[in-house]
Every structure is written in structure tokens, then in C-alpha cells.
Amino acid sequence: MKKLGVIGGLGPMATAFFLQIVTQMTDASRDQEHIRVLIDSNPQIPDRTGFILGRSDLDPYPAMLETGEELRSLGADILAIPCNTAQFFHDRLEEALGVKIVNLVRETAAYLAGRGVECAGIMATDGTVQTGLYQQALEEAGIRAVIPGERDQQHIMHLIYENVKAGRPVEMALFNKAANDLKRAGAEVIILGCTELSTIKQTHDVGGDFIDAMEVMARRCVLECGAPLKAEYDDLITK
């Protein structure tokens, strides 16, 4: 099997959760049947949203590149970055490293298109939404994208930065309002397009018609590395 390298720490909890998902998804009967995973959890990588939106001069790319080079030197065949906003740097990183990096944004769009979804809502950071990462990927896949209104987007950022990243209880009323507004706007499925939102899904009942982009990436990594996937992880849209 191929070795998976993880450019991690963006944030640390999301990286830990990503490894858990990869392990759970792999159809292994003993330790030796799991994928070999090389992880560099580097929380010192500057904030992606702040830099992309011009709120910070600290460019995360050099640190991400250095981390990727270290993983490549250790023998990683495929890389993953458990951070949606970091996909902004995907093409540049992949070209510089010469190693395939699983793109969770494009993989999620392709997954939804393969299941006949025509309209998807996006819950993500300001950086991910304003750069249009998901909007473009969904449009290329023939799917209409719906983004939150200004107030709901503020609530989503609050959940990400003031709840999950800060280690505080999740204010589910804010989550549910943003999600319900997206559904009223026509979203058949809502993409949890931030790894902090992925952790909310694991600890709270978010209801039906959600897809976790990090689960899509973990699924693809298992398959790309040549390991068997458990059958229950073929359908990732919540019921």
C-alpha cells in the first residue's frame, strides 16, 4: 500500500480526527492491514483565512511547503491537508512538491455530482467562501451553490473560532439556523466545508442532508492508498 502523508495542525483537533476517520473507514481485521500514515501536526502554520483575506501578512504557504517536503522525504506517496481553506494553495503546493495531494473540495463536488445532487449549500470559513473554492468546484460539476447570508456567515465563523478552536461548547442554535436558512434557499445537501465543523458533526446530531468534506477526503485517501473501504462509508450523506 502507498504511504499517506498529512500536512496537519490546521487545526490540531481536525488532524487528530482525520486520522481517526481514516482508521475507522479502513476495512482491516488486524493492525498490519491499515495504511501507514506520516503526520506532521504543525499548528504554527499561520492562519489561512486571515492571510487570504488580507487581514494578516503571515503567509502560510512556506510553512505548508516545508511540511510537505519533510513528509515527502520520509516517503509519503500521497498527501492530504485536513483544512478546507488550505485548498486555496493546493495547485501551487502539488506542483512544487511533485506529489499528489487529495483535494477535498473537488472530491466533494465530484462525490455529490455522482449522486445526482443539483444544489448544495456551503458552510465554511470566510476565506473558503470568499475565494469561491467550493462555488467553482460545484459549478464545474454542474451543481448550483448556495452560500450563507452575512449574519449566518458571522455565526459560522463564531462556531469555528470561538467555539471549536477555542475549546468551548458548541452553540448548536447558531449552527441550526445557518443550516436551515441554506435549506430554505434550495440546498438539497449542505457541505460541512471546514474541519472544525466536521468535529461538530462527530459530537452533535446535525440531522439529515449533510456531507462532511473531511470524510470525503478520508475515503479517497483510503482508496488511493490501496486499502479496502468499509461498505458503510460508501454513502456519506447523513440521513
Residue pairs with C-beta under 8 A, 6 or more apart in sequence:
1 35
1 36
1 225
1 226
1 227
2 35
2 77
2 78
2 224
2 225
2 226
3 35
3 36
3 37
3 38
3 75
3 76
3 77
3 78
3 225
4 22
4 35
4 36
4 37
4 38
4 76
4 77
4 78
4 79
4 80
4 221
4 224
4 225
5 37
5 38
5 39
5 40
5 68
5 71
5 72
5 74
5 76
5 77
5 78
5 79
5 80
5 99
6 15
6 18
6 19
6 37
6 38
6 39
6 40
6 41
6 71
6 79
6 80
6 81
6 82
7 40
7 42
7 64
7 67
7 68
7 71
7 79
7 80
7 81
7 86
8 14
8 15
8 18
8 39
8 40
8 41
8 42
8 82
9 15
9 40
9 41
9 42
9 43
9 44
9 45
10 42
10 43
10 45
10 48
10 81
10 82
10 83
10 86
10 195
11 43
11 83
11 165
11 195
11 196
12 41
12 43
13 164
13 196
13 199
14 82
14 83
14 195
14 196
14 198
14 199
14 214
15 39
15 41
15 82
16 41
17 82
17 195
17 198
17 199
17 202
17 214
18 80
18 82
18 195
18 214
18 217
18 218
19 37
19 39
21 214
21 215
21 218
22 35
22 37
22 218
22 221
22 222
23 34
24 230
24 233
25 215
25 218
25 219
25 222
25 229
25 230
25 233
26 33
26 34
26 35
26 222
26 227
26 228
26 229
26 230
27 227
27 228
27 229
27 230
27 231
28 34
28 227
28 228
33 227
34 227
35 221
35 222
35 225
35 227
38 71
38 74
38 75
38 76
40 67
40 70
40 71
42 63
42 67
44 63
45 60
45 63
45 64
45 67
46 56
46 58
46 59
46 60
46 63
47 56
47 58
47 60
48 60
48 83
48 85
48 86
48 88
48 89
48 125
48 127
49 55
49 85
49 125
49 126
49 127
49 128
50 56
50 58
50 127
51 57
51 58
51 59
51 60
52 85
52 88
52 127
52 130
52 131
53 126
53 127
53 130
60 86
60 89
61 89
61 92
61 93
64 81
64 86
64 89
64 93
65 93
65 96
65 97
68 79
68 93
68 96
68 97
68 99
68 101
69 97
71 79
72 79
72 97
72 98
72 99
76 99
77 99
77 100
77 225
78 99
78 100
78 101
78 102
78 221
78 224
78 225
79 97
79 99
79 100
79 101
79 102
80 101
80 102
80 104
80 217
80 218
80 221
81 87
81 90
81 93
81 101
81 104
82 195
82 214
82 217
83 195
84 104
84 105
84 124
84 125
84 128
84 133
84 193
84 194
84 195
84 213
85 124
85 125
85 127
85 128
85 133
85 194
87 103
87 104
87 105
87 128
87 133
88 127
88 128
88 131
88 133
90 101
90 103
90 105
93 101
94 100
94 101
100 224
102 217
102 220
102 221
102 224
104 213
104 214
104 216
104 217
104 220
105 133
105 134
105 137
105 193
105 213
106 137
107 213
107 216
107 217
107 220
108 134
108 137
108 191
108 193
108 211
108 213
108 216
108 217
109 134
109 137
109 138
109 140
109 141
109 143
110 141
111 211
111 216
111 236
112 120
112 138
112 141
112 143
112 189
112 191
112 211
113 141
113 142
113 143
115 237
117 143
117 188
117 189
118 142
118 143
118 144
118 188
119 143
119 144
119 145
119 146
119 186
119 187
119 188
120 134
120 138
120 143
120 144
120 145
120 146
120 187
120 188
120 189
120 190
120 191
121 145
121 146
121 147
121 148
121 179
121 182
121 183
121 185
121 187
121 189
121 190
121 191
122 128
122 129
122 134
122 135
122 145
122 146
122 147
122 148
122 182
122 190
122 191
122 193
123 148
123 156
123 178
123 179
123 182
123 190
123 191
123 192
123 193
123 194
123 197
124 133
124 134
124 156
124 191
124 193
124 194
124 197
125 156
125 157
125 160
125 194
126 153
126 157
128 134
128 193
128 194
129 147
129 148
129 153
134 145
134 191
134 193
135 145
135 147
138 144
138 145
139 145
144 186
146 182
146 185
146 186
146 187
147 153
148 156
148 178
148 181
148 182
149 181
152 177
152 178
152 181
152 182
153 178
155 174
155 175
155 177
155 178
156 174
156 175
156 178
156 194
156 197
158 171
158 174
159 170
159 171
159 174
159 175
159 196
159 197
159 200
160 194
160 196
160 197
162 168
163 169
163 170
163 171
163 196
164 170
164 196
164 197
164 199
164 200
165 196
170 200
170 203
170 204
172 204
175 200
175 204
175 206
176 207
179 190
179 206
179 207
179 210
182 190
183 190
183 209
187 209
188 209
189 209
189 210
189 211
189 237
190 209
190 210
190 211
191 210
191 211
191 213
192 198
192 200
192 201
192 206
192 210
192 211
192 212
192 213
192 214
193 213
195 214
197 212
198 212
198 213
198 214
198 215
200 206
201 210
201 212
201 238
206 238
207 238
208 238
208 239
209 237
209 238
210 237
210 238
211 236
211 237
211 238
212 236
215 233
215 236
216 236
219 229
219 233
219 236
222 228
222 229
223 229
